[in-house]
Amino acid sequence: MNAADLGLPVDVPSTALFTDQYELTMLQAALRAGTADRRSVFEVFTRRLPEGRRYGVLAGVGRVLDAVENFRFDPAVLGFLREREIVDEPTLEWLAGYRFSGDIWGYPEGEVYFPGSPVLRVEGSFAECVLLETVILSILNHDSAIAAAASRMSAAAGGRRLIEMGARRTHELAAVASSRAAYVGGFDSTSDLAAGFRYGIPTVGTSAHAFTLLHDSERDAFRAQVDSLGRGTTLLVDTYDVAEAVRTAVEVAGPELGAVRIDSGDLLLVAHRVRAQLDELGARDTKIVVTSDLDEYAIASLAAAPVDAYGVGTQLVTGSGHPTCSMVYKLVARAASADPKAPLVPVAKKSLGGKASVGGRKWAARRRDADGVAAAEVIGTGPVPDALAADQLLVELVKGGEVVAREPLETARARHITARAGLPMSAIQLSRGEPVLPTEYI
């Protein structure tokens, strides 16, 4: 199930004001100069990965498609622009009829990327493409950062289940987007009901310490929870004394107790002690869930612990130290005139300090070695070599203004697992290093 299946709107009636003012002032000046209708190609890419990251994960593509569809200047929005005198009347008249009618190509959601990868290519008139810059970057920079952190945590977890539980650590709307991105990156469920409702992500949750503190005894709290939720529930055992709580939990729920959750202390040591105690009490099938400010390094450090699932909050929704991917949206080609038949001319920014860009409408492919393992990210502007034709990465997302590539979130999630598995094994190392694939321009 996905948002399109549910018929749900985006979080606001229009995404048109999710933009920077200079997008509209550029539009006004281009309309006046007669250059607004020049056919143009914009590309989204990053010049570098966050420090220490070996690969990036593209997430938010589905949300970008929603945002483009809902980029409309309704009367209220136009009234705001008129009242503030942001743009002139001719520009307001143009905006009133705005509908993106161009084409968008990009890496499919869940795919990995590297420096220079043209993860999104937006084509159409300058006027209609330039307006989408901010909202596209806002979505892709945020969601891809979360997905990259989730992917690293998923790799570190080694198949153990991961629960996203960061809603209380970020903006309420960002929390929903974070849950979605984390699911793409390999998480299994979320505590956020809005994310479950909107995107069909499995939801989980039982109780917090407040529930135990509410009752006259820990036993009373456990009994109330088991009576309500059944023996398969998860009981939180670190409110007071962990060993006593585990004993009480098994006495109340029996060996059918679903799981216990540990939220504090030396998780490695406590998990071993709890596992031994559960086994001694006959609760051999009872799972152990750990939480408490986990990140990919903490998860990796618990690889030898008898842990069955991890709950991650703060570090996940903040990108585990890298809350953005530094993606940019650059004009790489434009026509010499407004004539639809005018050829595209490559354009590029020349700048000191590593901010130069490469001109030309690009394709991308992933070259693989004899064993099928990815060896390089190859990017070009001319004909695609026959040897790479079957390994091209960009797919058509929007054609003539119509979305043509919506897909279930499960598809993006499965794609990411496959893409990550196709990288060299060093990709999932947590030690700092360069991107696991070189980027080659031809």
Secondary structure by P-SEA (a helix, b strand, c coil): ccccccccccccccccccccaaaaaaaaaaaaaccccccbbbbbbbcccccccccccccaaaaaaaaaaaccccaaaaaaaaaaccccaaaaaaaaaccccbbbbccccccccccccccbbbbccaaaaaaacaaaaaaaaaaaaaaaaaaaaaaaacccbbbbcccccccaaaaaaaaaaaaaacccccccaaaaaaccccccccccaaaaaacccaaaaaaaaaaacccccccccccccaaaaaaaaaaaccccccbbbbcccaaaaaaaaaaaaaaaaccccbbbbbbccccaaaaaaaccccccbbbbcccccccccccccbbbbbbcbbbccccccbbbbbbbbbbccccccccccbbbbbbbccccccccccccccccccccccccccccccccccccccccaaaaaaaaaaaaaaccccccccccccccbbbbcc
